[in-house]
Amino acid sequence: MPRASMQWHARQLRKAGYAPHIFSYATVAGGPETAVPALLQELREPCDILAHSLGGLVAVHALQQHPELPVRRVVCLGSPLCGSAAASGMARLPLGARTLGRSAALLRDGCQPWTGPAELGMVAGDAPIGLGQMFGRFASRSDGTVAVAETRIDGLADHIVVSTSHSGLLLSARAARQAAHFLAQGRFAHENG
């Protein structure tokens, strides 16, 4: 994704005392085949990861291939780690398949259950605002693009739902607080409201 998509979260992490580095990649043209090797080069030094949507899938996929990397904690924001019904629906359409590009298979299939040494946390949204509903036909809560159930992979250290849409996770103050809390504590602050 473009670097700009995570700038707001980078500022919030900086305020919380972290020194964020934004990793960007080509979702359509490059896909996981080019993103994962580039990400692996970034993960050679001890670090934590905060990733949104497909970025979380790419990070988890990379760490499943290389569990020896010194990553302590990973927070995913609305990542369909169990696979995306919306992506599967889009992939059936010619224009939709082109939109998903080389990331289609990872988006459709998701990741294996998490068994890596890093602590993995998920912040999901449940404000159903987004075009994903047209393709995914969610039977339960969703953020408009990803169903909450699609974010609950086996092996998570913690999972929390905040009231925002999929895109809203990129600017949600509550999601940012929860991400910083997980990076510091290895669990979310299950606050009321």
C-alpha distance (Angstrom), angle and dihedral (degrees) to the residues before:
residue distance angle dihedral
M1 . . .
P2 3.78 . .
R3 3.79 114.0 .
A4 3.81 89.5 -120.4
S5 3.81 91.9 68.3
M6 3.82 91.7 70.9
Q7 3.83 99.2 34.9
W8 3.81 94.0 101.1
H9 3.81 92.4 51.5
A10 3.82 89.6 46.3
R11 3.82 89.2 56.5
Q12 3.82 91.1 49.3
L13 3.80 91.6 49.6
R14 3.80 90.6 48.3
K15 3.83 89.1 53.7
A16 3.82 88.2 51.5
G17 3.81 90.8 55.4
Y18 3.80 101.0 -96.1
A19 3.81 126.9 127.3
P20 3.83 102.0 -137.4
H21 3.77 125.0 -162.0
I22 3.81 116.2 -164.8
F23 3.79 117.4 -137.0
S24 3.81 115.4 -160.0
Y25 3.78 129.3 -171.0
A26 3.81 141.5 172.8
T27 3.80 107.9 -97.6
V28 3.80 99.1 -172.3
A29 3.81 107.0 28.7
G30 3.79 98.9 31.5
G31 3.77 105.5 25.9
P32 3.80 124.6 173.5
E33 3.82 92.6 -42.6
T34 3.80 90.4 71.4
A35 3.82 99.7 24.2
V36 3.81 97.3 56.0
P37 3.85 97.0 54.6
A38 3.81 90.7 46.1
L39 3.81 91.3 48.0
L40 3.81 91.5 49.0
Q41 3.80 88.8 59.8
E42 3.82 89.2 55.0
L43 3.81 92.9 50.6
R44 3.82 99.4 59.0
E45 3.82 92.3 100.3
P46 3.83 123.5 60.0
C47 3.80 109.5 -82.1
D48 3.79 148.5 137.6
I49 3.81 126.6 -122.1
L50 3.80 132.7 -136.7
A51 3.81 112.4 -175.5
H52 3.79 137.4 169.8
S53 3.82 125.8 -140.0
L54 3.82 111.5 -49.6
G55 3.81 88.6 13.8
G56 3.79 88.8 65.5
L57 3.79 90.8 50.6
V58 3.81 90.5 50.5
A59 3.83 92.1 48.0
V60 3.81 94.7 47.1
H61 3.81 91.4 44.5
A62 3.83 90.2 51.3
L63 3.80 92.4 48.9
Q64 3.79 92.0 47.3
Q65 3.80 88.0 56.4
H66 3.82 92.5 44.8
P67 3.83 110.8 26.1
E68 3.80 90.2 163.2
L69 3.82 92.0 74.2
P70 3.83 113.3 113.3
V71 3.81 96.4 -113.4
R72 3.79 111.5 141.7
R73 3.81 103.8 -174.9
V74 3.81 137.3 6.1
V75 3.80 126.3 -162.3
C76 3.79 117.5 -167.4
L77 3.80 121.0 -162.7
G78 3.81 111.0 -150.2
S79 3.80 94.7 -30.6
P80 3.83 113.1 164.0
L81 3.80 93.1 -134.4
C82 3.82 90.2 165.3
G83 3.81 92.0 50.9
S84 3.78 130.7 -86.6
A85 3.81 124.3 -93.9
A86 3.81 88.6 -165.7
A87 3.82 91.0 55.3
S88 3.81 90.5 47.5
G89 3.80 89.5 51.5
M90 3.79 92.8 47.0
A91 3.81 92.3 47.5
R92 3.81 89.8 61.8
L93 3.82 89.9 64.1
P94 3.83 121.2 73.2
L95 3.80 95.0 -130.8
G96 3.80 91.3 40.2
A97 3.80 92.1 53.7
R98 3.81 90.0 52.2
T99 3.81 90.5 48.3
L100 3.81 91.2 55.0
G101 3.81 91.4 45.3
R102 3.80 117.6 170.5
S103 3.79 91.5 -13.8
A104 3.82 93.1 66.5
A105 3.81 97.5 97.0
L106 3.82 94.7 48.9
L107 3.81 91.1 46.2
R108 3.81 92.7 48.5
D109 3.80 97.6 42.4
G110 3.81 103.7 31.7
C111 3.79 122.1 -165.4
Q112 3.78 137.4 -52.5
P113 3.83 118.0 -97.9
W114 3.79 110.4 -71.2
T115 3.81 116.2 -101.3
G116 3.80 100.1 149.9
P117 3.80 124.9 121.9
A118 3.82 94.7 -113.6
E119 3.80 116.2 92.9
L120 3.81 108.0 -114.3
G121 3.80 122.4 -154.4
M122 3.80 131.4 179.6
V123 3.80 129.9 -151.9
A124 3.80 107.7 -166.6
G125 3.79 127.8 -174.3
D126 3.79 127.5 -137.3
A127 3.81 105.6 -170.4
P128 3.83 101.2 110.0
I129 3.79 98.5 -142.5
G130 3.78 114.6 132.3
L131 3.78 146.5 76.5
G132 3.80 93.1 -99.0
Q133 3.80 88.8 85.2
M134 3.80 89.1 68.4
F135 3.81 90.4 60.8
G136 3.81 103.4 28.4
R137 3.80 103.8 42.9
F138 3.78 94.0 -154.0
A139 3.80 116.9 -146.8
S140 3.80 93.5 -164.6
R141 3.81 140.1 23.8
S142 3.79 117.4 -33.4
D143 3.78 142.1 163.2
G144 3.79 89.9 -122.8
T145 3.81 92.3 -93.3
V146 3.81 106.4 38.6
A147 3.81 127.4 35.0
V148 3.80 114.9 -126.9
A149 3.82 87.5 -125.3
E150 3.83 89.4 58.4
T151 3.82 89.2 61.6
R152 3.84 96.0 54.6
I153 3.79 104.8 90.4
D154 3.80 119.9 168.7
G155 3.79 112.3 -98.8
L156 3.81 99.4 39.7
A157 3.80 114.2 147.1
D158 3.83 89.4 -149.3
H159 3.80 141.8 -10.3
I160 3.79 130.3 -160.9
V161 3.80 134.7 177.1
V162 3.80 122.1 -143.2
S163 3.78 126.4 -171.0
T164 3.80 102.6 -105.7
S165 3.78 140.9 96.4
H166 3.79 127.1 -101.3
S167 3.81 93.4 -96.0
G168 3.80 89.5 37.7
L169 3.81 89.2 65.3
L170 3.81 86.2 73.0
L171 3.83 91.1 63.4
S172 3.80 103.5 25.7
A173 3.80 114.2 127.3
R174 3.80 89.8 -160.1
A175 3.82 92.2 51.7
A176 3.81 89.3 49.3
R177 3.83 92.3 50.6
Q178 3.78 90.9 47.7
A179 3.80 92.3 48.3
A180 3.82 92.1 50.8
H181 3.82 90.4 46.9
F182 3.81 92.0 51.9
L183 3.80 92.3 46.8
A184 3.82 88.7 52.7
Q185 3.82 100.4 38.2
G186 3.81 108.6 19.7
R187 3.82 90.8 -119.9
F188 3.80 138.1 63.8
A189 3.80 126.4 -104.1
H190 3.80 98.3 -112.6
E191 3.79 93.6 -151.6
N192 3.78 124.3 171.9
G193 3.80 118.8 -102.6
